[in-house]
Amino acid sequence: MIPYDQLSKVNLPYQADFEQAFRDFLEKGWYIMGEGLKKFESQLADYHGSKHAIGVANGLDALILAIKVLNLPAGSEIIVPSNTYIASILAIIHAGHQPVMVEPSLQTYNIDPSLIEASITPSTKAILVVHLYGKCCDMDPINHIAQKHGLAVIEDGAQSHDARYKGRLAGTLGDLAAFSFYPSKNLGALGDAGAILTNEDVYATSLRSMRNYGSHQKYQNDQVGFNSRLDELQAIFLSIKLPYLAAITAHKRDLAGLYLSNLKSDFILPVVDVDYEDVYHIFNIRHPRRDALKAYLLENGVGTEIHYPIAPNHQKALAPWFEGRSFPISEEIHATTLSLPCSACHDALDIYRVIELMNAF
Ligand SMILES: *Cc1c(COP(=O)(O)O)cnc(C)c1O
């Protein structure tokens, strides 16, 4: 069996270091906001050449807090791609604003910059870009539009640790960036974790307070805050893994390269472009008989996933925000996309086996 992913195997190389760190953690007895969190935050900021990294409880909270810290008028419109994982849209709603869905490009699966301006109204205050599957959005035109209309740009980098656009890292391409370290992400914790990156001192100060009950000083609360601290133990684990991120990326790129050069032309492959250094958080192909292909691979011992089976405009929870509009490109992607094994737990032989099976489909 070639599973889609296997996290126990993904984390095996770090196990001895995790165990040692856990013993130190037990001995120290400092469980919340200790040295481990400080260290991970400064490592993460340095990695990106960002001024500040603020650890929070998970990726959804990172998005909510990144939006909240902008202090936009209640009910502002925020532009977001119509095919994103639901968290990006939920974050806008939880922050008290209105998501305005814009279709992606059928080539990159990321928000189509040429469709953004038509959705801007006097209430539009921000664009939430999502670097989906490990490919950055086309940020030059997006930042140009944002500047022209005075909009903030927030990046959802949950799937794009280490991805680059024109040489610049995801997480450094807007005003604020939200990351998730959910266990299956390219940089994954052993539980929930997230972070926000920004170069703005004012945002960073406010975010550090917001994630901790609106408090900079114990029992003194200046803001209506949250409890969204990045768990100390998860920060320690992430600190151990972060130095290997480049190796994780290289491994996934190698596996993706095998698919890209060996899969037959029946499958629509991810676009490769010199301006985009993709990290293949998800290696997806598209095929009109996607469900039959998925069943065939499973019969032959290969696990696959669909990211995502239900388009956001068909999610019951989001019905009020999608009324009366159709999203044909988003639906086309949801109907035809299939995610292939492409994880740190796989080797080249696994991928050749998947290719052989797929080329015989
Ligand atoms: C995983 C993910 C999130 C949410 O992260 P959590 O840590 O699970 O809250 C947000 N956006 C995208 C695009 C994601 O893939």
The ligand as a MOL file (V3000), in Angstrom:
LIG
                    3D

  0  0  0     0  0            999 V3000
M  V30 BEGIN CTAB
M  V30 COUNTS 15 15 0 0 0
M  V30 BEGIN ATOM
M  V30 1 C -4.8080 24.2690 6.8130 0
M  V30 2 C -5.3170 25.5410 6.2550 0
M  V30 3 C -5.8120 26.5640 7.0810 0
M  V30 4 C -6.1530 26.3960 8.5260 0
M  V30 5 O -5.1890 25.9310 9.3370 0
M  V30 6 P -5.5520 25.2680 10.7670 0
M  V30 7 O -4.2410 25.2520 11.4430 0
M  V30 8 O -6.1100 23.9050 10.4810 0
M  V30 9 O -6.5470 26.1370 11.4410 0
M  V30 10 C -6.1260 27.7720 6.4980 0
M  V30 11 N -6.0060 27.9710 5.1820 0
M  V30 12 C -5.5600 27.0090 4.3550 0
M  V30 13 C -5.4320 27.3070 2.8950 0
M  V30 14 C -5.2150 25.7550 4.8530 0
M  V30 15 O -4.7950 24.7940 4.0210 0
M  V30 END ATOM
M  V30 BEGIN BOND
M  V30 1 1 1 2
M  V30 2 1 2 3
M  V30 3 2 2 14
M  V30 4 1 3 4
M  V30 5 2 3 10
M  V30 6 1 4 5
M  V30 7 1 5 6
M  V30 8 2 6 7
M  V30 9 1 6 8
M  V30 10 1 6 9
M  V30 11 1 10 11
M  V30 12 2 11 12
M  V30 13 1 12 13
M  V30 14 1 12 14
M  V30 15 1 14 15
M  V30 END BOND
M  V30 END CTAB
M  END
